[in-house]
Amino acid sequence: MRAAETRDPPMSLDGFLAFLAERPAGERWELADGVPLMNAQPTRRHDWIQTNILEALRQHWRRQACSWRPSGPSQVPVPGEARTVAPDILVAPDDGRDDLCVTPSPLVVFEILSRSDTPRRQASKLAAYAAVASIQSVVLVRQDRRAVTVHRRNPAGGLLPAACMDTVDLPEIGVTLTLAAIYEFTPLA
């Protein structure tokens, strides 16, 4: 990630959204401690995995006429912080609003891990996701090997990890994804 500039005072969420509106299409940003940070461009393998997951979720959404809707990257504000996170995929209640670039109440988020996602960065993102009360599961998908971990909301409000073997069960949205579908048409198929 690269900082746009140092901010004193920190940029607010509204200021960040105005900043995003002025940026070229295709750029991916997050707000960290009031500072806009640009995300690295994803690899083709990352894009293929993201497309596979979105296609599987959209097929389920169409067949079941779900009350939620899957989408690609969107900003998720972290309550009480001058911060957002931008998961690669999220599932949120379909409120009919298509004019927003933030999703305040996602149910499930997916991160396709890149080389830049160090354990420290992953822990920071997981803490941010844990602060968003609506998020029931965070799905971390590796792109360097065939491995998926789901961090589920526990009764105390934290997120507990569970490795997935052949399937990714997401009862909060009524979906089960197979690892075969997630990694289809990639070198990890």
N, C-alpha and C positions, 0 to 999 in steps of 0.2 A: 504494500500500500504506500501511497505517497500523499503527503499533506499538501493541500492547496496553498495554505499559508497559516501562520500562527494567528490565533484570534485572541484579542484581549479587549473587551470581554468576550467570552465564548459565544459562538453562533447559536442562536435559538433554533428550535425545530422549524418555526415559520420562516426564519431567515434561510435555513438550509433548503427548504422546499422552493423558495424563490431562487436560490442559487442553482438548484437542479433544473429549474425551468429554463435557465439561460445556457445550460451546457449542451453540447452536441449530442444527438441521439447516439446510443450505443455505449456511452461512457457509464461506468458503474461506480457509484460513490456510496460511502457511509459517513455518518457523523459520529466522531469519537471525541468525547470530552469537549464538545463545542468546536471541533476542528473537522472540516470536510476532508476525507481521505479517499483517494482514488484506488479502486481495486484493479489488480492486474487483469489483462484480457485472458479469458479462459482458453484452455487447449481444445482442440477438436474432439478429443476423447471426452473431455468434460461436457462439451455441447451434446455429444451423442448420448451420453448417460442421462443428461438433463432432458433431452427430447424423449427418450424411452420412458422415463418416469412420468413426464407430463402426458404422453400419449396414453399410458396405462390408466392414469387418474382420470383423464378426460373420457376415455371409453366407459369407465365405471360410472362417472357423473352422468353421461348421456343415457346409459342403460337404466340407471336407477332413479333418475330425476332427483338427485340429491339436493339438500338445502345448502350445501357448501359448493365452492367452486375452486378448482386449482388454477394457479397462475405462475408465471415466471417471476423473475426478480422484482421485488417490491420493498420499499422501506418499511420497517417495523419500528415504531418509536419505543424506546425503553423508558418506562415510567420513572419519573423523578430524576432523570439524567439528561444532559445535553448530548444524547447519543441515539443513533439508530443502528439497526443491523439489517442487512439485505440478504436474506436467504435466497438460494438459487431457485427454489420452488416453495410455494406455500399453499396451504389449503385453508380457506376462510369461509365463514358464512356468506352466502350470496345475498348481499343487501341491496342489489340492484344499482349500486353506484359504480359507474365506469369512468368517472372523471377524476379519480383520486390517484396520487402516486405513493400513498402510504396505505398500509393495511394495519390498523390498530389492534385487531383481535383475531389473529390467525389461530387455527386449531392445531395444525401440524406444519412443521417447517423441515425442509431438506437442505442440507449443505453437501455439495460434492467437493470433497477435500482436494486441495491443490498442494503443491510443494511449499507454498508460502504459509500454509495453515500449520504452523508449529504447534506443539502441545500447549504452549503458553497462549497462543492466539485462539486455539480451540477452547481452552478453559475460559477465556474472556468472553467468547461468543456464547458458550453454554451458560455462563452466569447472566449474560444479558437476556438470553431466552428464558431462563428461569424467572427473571423479574417480570416477564409478560405473563400475567396470570391465565390468560386464555389458552396459551400453548400447552397442549397435553403431551405432545411427543416431538422430539428433535431427532431427525434421521440423518446420520452421518454416513456418507457413501464414499468409499475409497475409489480412486481412479488408477492407482498404481497396482492394485491387486483386487481380487474379488472378495470384498469384505464390507459389511454393513452393520452399524451399531445403532440401536434405537435407545434414546434417553427418554424415559417416561416420567411424567409427573408423579411424585409420590404424595402420600397424605400430608407430609410436613411442608410441601410446596417446592421441594427440590426436584432434581432430575436424576434418575438412576439409570445407568447403562445396562444394556443387554445385547450381546452379540446375536446376530441372526445367522442361521445356518443356510436354509434353502428358501425361506420365505420371510417377508417383513409384514407382520400382522399389525394393523392399525385399527383396532376396534372402535376408537373414537370417531372414525369416519366410515367404518364398515368396509374397509378395504384390506385385502391381502395382496401384496406384490411378491412376485418370485424374483430371486436373484437372476434367474435366466432372462426374465423380461427386462430387468434393470440393465444388464450388461449385453443384451442382444445387439448384434452387429458391431461389436467392439472387439479388440484383440483379447478381451477377457471373457468372451462368450463361452 
